[in-house]
Amino acid sequence: MEETVRVVVDAMGGDNAPAEPIKGAVEAVRERKDIRVILVGQQNVIEKELAAYSDYPKERIEIVHASEVIETAEPPVKAIRTKKDSSIVVGLNMVKRQEADAFVSSGSTGAVLVGGQVLVGRSKGVERPPLAPLIPTTDGVALLIDCGANVDARPSHLVQFAKMGSIYMEHVVGIKNPRVAIVNNGAEEEKGNALVKETFPLLKACKGLNFIGSIEARDIPTGGADVIVCEAFVGNVILKLYEGVGAALIKKIKAGMMSSFRSKMGALLVKPALKETLKTFDASEHGGAPLLGLKGLVVKTHGSAVAVEIKNAVFQCVQFKQQKINEKIAERINDQEETA
């Protein structure tokens, strides 16, 4: 019998709350029987939104009331300390008390990051938990680690990111012996800033890590590596540029297809194939970004996330739990024999 994974979904977080988080939760329990979703937020709001749905297993969606909402513009540390009955704090505390296996939120990134570390807590030996989204490539996906949690990272942090990312790609995505690379401004070992130069030999010396060296930004979309290691400032720039260029290209392609009668006729012919191709480059298809290295699972989705991203983030949590990723990370981080 399959183990049921309990996932808390922040019904009040994000630009499209509560409609999209609740829709994503409903779709998740419709599609998989091994999921129980706990919607956390203002009960009357959630109940009103849920009333629009009738054909879902109601016994697998629970509501936990939280009277407060942390807004995006609020200082994260202050918000976590003062809004004890917010959907983010209540949900994270459920994971901390092991009343749930995972927490998914489209709300304030800062509050989720701070709350994840302060409330759920870091695994033993983990110096800095990184935020690690899957990004599309021509070969499938790559893990960008870190993309927003640790702007001023040290070499030892990046080494841990590489180890955690390698575990995630192997056991959640299913890539055996994933290729690990560090973001650099050239392929040569002697290139890079002080952080990259100091980290490179440490990664090279890691036993059990398939470190392939440096990767330039232009080689990321073509699948140059499976785990892309960097500190959060660089990672966030890569992620935002990635998303912006992707959206711009899609807009230009659509405009080109509608520019003449001939192009419109051609668009009708290629539309099915193009739709499937563009779908593989849609970030929402890959769920959210897990905050790795915690005692429980915390997943941050885009602030503008719609139901499909929420649903896929919930599915992500099931795989994470079933593969015991937290346990594997804790074991590897504390294995002192891995570093030569």
C-alpha positions in Angstrom: 0.0 0.0 0.0 1.3 3.4 -1.0 2.3 5.8 1.8 0.1 9.0 1.8 2.2 12.2 1.7 0.8 15.1 3.6 1.4 18.4 1.8 0.5 21.8 3.3 -0.5 24.4 0.6 -0.5 28.1 1.5 -3.9 29.1 0.2 -3.3 32.8 0.9 0.2 33.2 -0.8 0.9 34.6 -4.2 -0.6 36.9 -6.8 -3.4 34.5 -7.7 -4.5 33.4 -4.2 -6.7 31.8 -3.1 -8.1 30.6 -6.5 -5.0 29.1 -8.1 -3.5 27.4 -5.0 -6.9 25.8 -4.2 -7.4 24.7 -7.8 -3.9 23.2 -7.8 -4.7 21.3 -4.6 -8.0 19.9 -6.1 -6.3 18.8 -9.3 -3.5 17.1 -7.3 -5.8 15.0 -5.2 -7.9 14.2 -8.3 -4.8 12.8 -10.2 -3.0 10.9 -7.4 -4.3 8.8 -4.6 -1.1 9.0 -2.4 -1.6 12.7 -1.6 -3.4 14.5 1.2 -3.5 18.3 0.9 -3.9 20.6 3.9 -5.0 24.1 2.8 -3.9 26.7 5.3 -5.3 30.2 5.4 -8.5 32.0 6.3 -11.1 29.3 6.6 -14.2 31.2 5.3 -12.2 32.3 2.2 -11.0 28.7 1.5 -14.4 27.2 2.0 -16.0 29.6 -0.4 -13.5 28.9 -3.1 -13.7 25.1 -2.5 -17.5 25.2 -2.9 -16.9 25.7 -6.7 -15.6 22.1 -6.9 -17.6 19.0 -6.4 -15.9 16.2 -8.2 -12.8 15.6 -6.0 -12.1 13.3 -3.0 -13.1 15.7 -0.2 -11.7 13.4 2.5 -8.2 14.1 1.2 -8.4 17.9 1.5 -8.3 19.4 4.9 -8.5 23.1 6.0 -6.4 24.6 8.8 -7.4 28.1 9.8 -4.8 30.9 9.8 -6.1 34.4 10.3 -3.2 36.4 9.1 -1.4 36.9 5.7 2.2 37.9 5.2 2.4 40.4 2.3 5.3 40.4 -0.2 6.5 43.9 0.9 6.8 43.1 4.6 10.2 42.6 6.2 10.6 38.8 6.3 12.2 38.5 9.8 9.7 40.8 11.4 6.7 39.2 9.7 7.7 35.7 10.8 8.2 36.9 14.4 5.0 39.0 14.7 2.5 37.2 12.5 2.3 33.9 14.3 -1.1 33.1 12.9 -0.2 33.7 9.3 -0.6 31.0 6.7 3.2 30.7 6.2 4.1 30.4 9.9 1.2 28.0 10.6 2.1 25.8 7.7 5.8 25.7 8.4 5.1 24.9 12.1 3.0 21.9 10.9 6.1 20.6 9.1 8.2 21.3 12.1 5.9 19.3 14.3 5.8 16.5 11.7 2.0 17.0 11.2 2.8 17.4 7.5 5.6 16.2 5.2 6.0 19.3 3.1 4.9 23.0 2.7 4.3 24.7 -0.7 3.8 28.4 -1.0 3.6 31.1 -3.7 3.8 33.8 -1.0 6.7 36.1 0.2 10.0 34.5 -0.8 11.8 36.2 2.0 9.3 35.0 4.6 9.4 31.4 3.3 13.2 31.4 3.3 13.5 32.9 6.8 10.7 30.7 8.2 12.1 27.6 6.6 15.4 28.0 8.4 14.1 29.4 11.7 11.0 27.3 12.2 11.6 24.0 10.3 15.4 24.2 10.9 18.5 23.1 9.1 19.6 19.5 8.9 22.7 18.7 11.0 25.9 19.8 9.2 24.1 22.0 6.6 25.6 25.5 6.7 23.2 27.3 4.4 20.1 25.8 2.8 19.9 26.8 -0.9 16.9 27.5 -3.1 17.1 25.1 -6.1 14.7 25.3 -9.0 14.7 23.0 -12.0 15.2 25.0 -15.3 14.4 23.7 -18.8 17.2 22.8 -21.2 17.3 21.3 -24.7 18.2 17.9 -23.0 15.5 18.1 -20.3 16.1 20.0 -17.1 19.0 21.2 -14.9 19.1 22.2 -11.2 20.1 25.8 -10.5 21.5 26.0 -7.0 21.4 28.6 -5.4 19.0 31.0 -7.0 17.9 33.3 -4.1 18.7 32.2 -0.5 22.5 33.0 0.0 23.8 36.0 -1.8 27.1 36.1 0.2 28.0 32.4 0.0 31.4 31.0 1.0 33.3 28.2 -0.9 32.2 25.6 1.7 28.6 26.6 1.0 28.9 26.0 -2.7 30.5 22.6 -2.1 27.5 21.6 0.0 25.2 23.0 -2.7 26.9 20.7 -5.2 26.4 17.6 -3.0 22.7 18.4 -2.3 22.0 19.2 -5.9 23.6 16.0 -7.1 21.4 13.9 -4.7 18.3 15.7 -5.8 19.0 15.2 -9.5 19.8 11.5 -9.1 16.9 10.5 -6.8 14.1 12.9 -7.7 14.8 13.6 -11.4 16.4 10.2 -12.1 19.7 11.3 -13.6 22.4 8.8 -12.7 25.8 10.4 -11.8 24.7 13.9 -12.6 27.2 16.3 -14.1 28.0 19.2 -11.7 29.5 22.5 -12.9 30.2 25.9 -11.4 29.1 29.0 -13.2 32.1 31.0 -14.5 33.0 33.6 -17.1 35.2 31.1 -19.0 35.9 27.4 -19.2 39.5 27.6 -17.9 40.2 26.6 -14.3 42.2 29.8 -13.6 39.3 32.1 -14.6 36.6 33.5 -12.3 36.2 35.7 -9.3 37.7 35.0 -5.9 34.8 32.8 -4.8 34.9 30.6 -8.0 38.7 30.3 -7.9 38.6 29.1 -4.3 35.7 26.8 -4.8 36.9 25.1 -8.0 39.6 22.9 -6.4 37.3 22.0 -3.5 34.7 20.7 -5.9 37.4 18.9 -8.0 38.6 17.1 -4.8 35.1 15.9 -3.8 34.9 12.1 -4.0 31.6 10.8 -5.4 30.8 14.1 -7.2 30.8 14.1 -11.0 32.4 17.6 -11.2 33.0 18.6 -14.9 34.5 22.0 -14.2 33.2 25.5 -15.2 30.1 26.3 -17.2 29.4 29.6 -19.0 25.9 31.0 -19.0 25.4 30.4 -22.7 25.9 26.6 -22.2 23.2 26.2 -19.5 20.2 26.2 -21.9 21.8 23.5 -24.1 22.2 21.1 -21.2 25.9 21.6 -20.5 25.5 20.3 -17.0 22.8 18.7 -14.7 23.6 20.7 -11.6 24.5 24.4 -12.0 26.3 25.7 -8.9 26.6 29.4 -8.0 25.8 31.8 -5.2 22.3 33.3 -5.1 23.0 36.7 -6.7 24.4 35.1 -9.9 21.7 32.3 -9.7 18.9 34.8 -9.4 20.2 36.8 -12.4 20.4 33.6 -14.5 16.9 32.6 -13.5 15.2 36.0 -14.2 17.1 36.4 -17.5 16.1 32.9 -18.5 12.4 33.6 -17.8 12.5 37.0 -19.5 14.2 35.8 -22.7 11.8 32.8 -22.9 8.7 35.0 -22.6 10.1 37.5 -25.1 10.9 34.7 -27.7 7.4 33.2 -27.3 5.9 36.7 -27.9 8.0 37.3 -31.0 7.2 33.9 -32.4 3.5 34.5 -31.9 3.7 37.9 -33.5 5.6 36.5 -36.5 3.0 33.8 -37.0 0.2 36.3 -37.1 2.0 38.8 -39.5 0.5 37.6 -42.8 -2.1 35.3 -44.3 0.7 32.8 -45.3 2.2 32.8 -41.8 -1.2 32.3 -40.2 -1.8 29.2 -42.4 1.6 27.9 -41.5 0.9 28.5 -37.9 -2.1 26.3 -38.1 0.0 23.4 -39.4 2.8 23.8 -36.8 0.7 24.7 -33.8 0.4 21.2 -32.2 4.1 20.5 -32.5 5.1 24.0 -31.4 2.8 23.8 -28.4 4.4 20.6 -27.2 7.9 22.0 -27.7 7.2 25.2 -25.8 5.6 23.2 -23.0 9.0 21.6 -22.3 10.3 25.1 -21.7 7.5 26.1 -19.3 8.9 26.4 -15.8 5.5 25.7 -14.3 5.7 22.1 -15.6 8.6 21.4 -13.2 7.0 22.5 -10.0 8.6 24.8 -7.5 12.1 25.4 -6.0 12.8 23.3 -2.9 14.8 24.8 0.0 17.2 22.0 0.4 19.0 21.0 3.6 16.1 21.5 6.0 14.7 19.0 8.5 11.5 19.1 6.5 10.5 19.9 2.9 9.7 23.5 1.9 8.9 24.4 -1.7 8.7 27.9 -3.1 6.7 28.5 -6.3 6.6 31.6 -8.4 4.6 34.5 -6.9 2.5 34.4 -10.1 2.0 30.6 -10.0 -1.1 29.2 -11.4 -2.8 25.8 -10.6 -0.5 23.6 -12.8 2.6 24.8 -11.0 1.0 24.3 -7.6 -0.1 20.8 -8.6 3.3 19.9 -9.9 5.0 21.3 -6.8 2.8 18.9 -4.7 3.8 16.0 -6.9 7.4 17.1 -6.4 6.9 16.7 -2.7 5.7 13.1 -3.1 8.8 12.1 -5.0 11.0 14.0 -2.5 9.4 12.2 0.5 9.4 8.7 -1.2 13.1 9.0 -2.1 14.0 10.1 1.4 15.9 13.1 0.1 16.3 14.8 3.5 17.9 11.7 4.9 20.2 11.3 2.0 21.4 14.9 2.2 22.0 14.7 5.9 24.0 11.5 5.5 26.1 12.9 2.7 26.8 16.3 4.2 28.0 14.6 7.4 30.2 12.1 5.6 33.6 13.6 6.2 35.4 11.1 4.0 33.9 12.5 0.8 36.3 15.4 0.7 39.8 14.5 -0.1 
